[in-house]
């Protein structure tokens, strides 16, 4: 891994857009997580940082992500239902709607995360070189009954994701699921719109909008990283904090890693 920059200056102004895409509902744990972050922001974030909530409701998620990102990056308020009847809300806290974000933090509507960990994720992204577009928090999940546990990331060729996570330092990956990720807003100004879309693999499988975004930014020369020190859990799926004991057990269960 390349050397990281020094700790970001806590006095430098940073506007963080907290981006929440939802369908028809939001999990209670996720709702409380978002509420805690809004309430605790003045106590956990550097004093010069500002918080902006950008939430969207509708389907498909790729479409809603594009709407939310436009709101966050451009600073233009979108309060009314759009032409398709989907509602994109731009509420604000500390900063007005027309202030553009520097960093977009995406949190899934089924994800539980502590406020201090959101701040840590943003700080870690800003401490990395400018060509690191995205920093995500890996979550160990069991997506289907009987399926092996695995991290929601796609490692670099030849890498062992469990060994990387045990290292306790941000590491480069190919892609990561957007349960909790921080993205530099500048990336959206150079990436062609639409920023999010679903695609199809040669074998007929589906490529999610989060993986597609990671691939697109890497094509432009940016890098994608994961931070193994940020614990996240899903409300309805089996999630784990990434401590050494659990990682060792999960490595044994993985029997070949991510793609087995």
C-alpha positions, 0 to 999 in steps of 0.5 A: 500500500502506498504511504498515506497522508498525514492525519487530516487537519481537524480545522479544515472545513469538510461537508459530509453528506449522509446518503440513505437510499431506501425502498418502502421501509427502513430497519429500526436499527438503521433508523436509530443509527442515523438519529444517533449520528445526527444528535451526536455529530457536534460531539464526535465530529471535528468542529469544522465539519458539517453534516448534511442528510440526503435520503431517497425513497424509490426503486430501483436503488441505482436510480435513487442513488443517482438522485441522492448523489446529485443532491449531495454533490450539486447542493441543489435541493430536490424536495418534490416528487420527480417525474416518476413519482419517486420522492427524493428528500434533502433535509439538512442539519447544520448546513443548508441544502444548497451547500455541496458535500466534500464526502458522501457517506452511504449507509444502507437502510438495514445497517447498524453503525455507531456515530464514531465509526462514521467519523473514523471512516471519513477521517481514514478516507481523507488521510489516504492519497487523493486517488483513493476514491472510495473507502468501505467498511467490510461486513462479514455476512451469510447471505443465504442459508447454508452458504459460507460466511464471507466478506462483502468485498472483492479482493485484488488478484492473489490477495487473502482478504482475511489476512488483509483484515487481520492486518488492521490497515486500509487495503486496496480491493477491486470492489465492495458492497455499499453497506457503509462507504465513504466516497470523495465528492470530486469523483462524481464530477469526473465520472460519467452520469449515470453514476450507478446502474445494474449490469450483467456478467458474461455468465448471466449473473447480475452486477450490482450498482455498487460493484459497477461504481467501483469498476467505473472509478477504477477504470478512470485510474482511481483506487478502491480501499477497505478499512477492516477496523470499522465494525458494521452489522446488518439488522436482518443478516448475520453480521460480525465485528471484525475482531481477531478471534472471529476472523481466525474462525471465519478464515477456517470456514471460508475454505478458499476465501471469497469466491468459493 
